[in-house]
Amino acid sequence: MVGSAAERGNRWARGPVRDVRAGRLLVDDNTALWRVATDRDSDGAVLDRSTAAVELLNALPVNHRCAGEWMTIALMCHAVRFLTGTIDYEVPAQDLTCGCRGCRRSCTATS
């Protein structure tokens, strides 16, 4: 395929818009496809197919995943298991009093 993913998507989306307008593809009038295929601009003219195609793609949910996302998630899970299940921590006593003036009387964050 030639062109960027966006160009290929726009080229693809022009087809259903064309088919709805020509009556070859029947869809409910409460769908995004019907809406963009029949939408009109501020002058009352039907949107050109390219604009309608972009609007159709904009209505689709974004299911994009980064190529390395699965690896990042796996590494994060491994790191969390290691940090919480393998390493022993000794934490000294902490002074958790709140240092702001306005809440000294009502602050529940004091030890």
C-alpha positions in Angstrom: 0.0 0.0 0.0 1.2 3.5 -0.8 0.8 6.4 1.5 0.6 7.0 5.2 -1.9 5.2 7.4 -4.0 8.4 7.6 -4.1 8.7 3.8 -5.1 5.1 3.5 -7.8 5.5 6.1 -9.2 8.6 4.4 -9.2 6.8 1.0 -11.0 3.8 2.6 -13.6 6.0 4.4 -14.6 7.8 1.2 -16.0 4.5 -0.1 -18.8 4.0 2.5 -19.7 7.7 2.3 -20.0 7.4 -1.5 -22.1 4.2 -1.1 -24.5 5.7 1.4 -25.0 8.7 -0.7 -25.6 6.6 -3.8 -28.1 4.4 -1.9 -25.9 1.2 -2.3 -25.3 1.0 1.4 -28.3 1.4 3.8 -27.5 2.4 7.3 -29.6 3.6 10.3 -29.9 7.4 10.5 -28.5 7.4 14.0 -25.1 6.1 12.9 -21.9 8.1 12.4 -21.7 7.0 8.8 -25.2 8.3 7.9 -24.6 11.5 9.8 -21.4 12.4 8.0 -22.7 11.2 4.6 -25.7 13.5 4.9 -24.1 16.4 6.8 -24.1 19.8 5.3 -21.7 22.7 5.6 -22.6 26.2 6.7 -23.8 27.1 3.2 -26.2 24.1 3.2 -24.1 22.1 0.7 -23.4 18.4 1.4 -19.9 17.9 2.6 -17.4 16.8 0.0 -16.5 13.2 0.2 -12.9 13.9 1.6 -14.2 16.1 4.4 -17.0 13.6 5.2 -14.4 10.7 5.2 -12.2 12.6 7.7 -15.2 13.3 9.9 -16.2 9.6 9.8 -12.7 8.6 11.0 -12.8 11.3 13.7 -16.0 9.7 15.0 -14.3 6.3 15.4 -12.8 5.4 18.8 -9.1 5.4 19.0 -7.8 1.8 19.5 -4.1 2.8 18.8 -1.5 0.8 20.7 2.2 1.7 20.6 4.4 -1.1 19.2 6.3 -1.5 22.4 3.3 -1.0 24.8 3.0 -4.7 25.6 6.7 -4.9 26.5 6.4 -1.9 28.7 3.4 -3.3 30.5 5.2 -6.6 31.0 8.3 -4.9 32.4 6.3 -2.7 34.7 4.4 -5.8 36.1 7.7 -7.6 36.6 9.2 -4.5 38.3 6.2 -4.1 40.7 6.4 -7.8 41.6 10.1 -7.5 42.3 9.8 -4.3 44.3 6.9 -5.5 46.4 7.6 -9.2 46.8 11.3 -9.7 46.7 13.0 -6.8 48.4 12.7 -6.3 52.2 12.5 -2.7 53.4 13.2 -1.2 56.7 11.6 2.2 57.1 12.5 4.3 60.1 9.8 6.0 62.1 8.5 9.0 60.3 7.2 12.4 61.5 4.0 12.7 59.6 2.7 15.9 61.1 1.3 18.4 58.7 3.3 21.6 58.3 0.6 23.9 57.0 -0.7 26.5 59.4 -4.4 26.5 58.4 -5.1 22.9 59.2 -3.2 22.2 62.4 -6.4 22.0 64.4 -8.4 19.8 62.0 -5.6 17.9 60.2 -5.9 14.1 60.6 -2.5 13.5 59.0 -0.6 13.8 62.2 0.9 10.8 64.0 
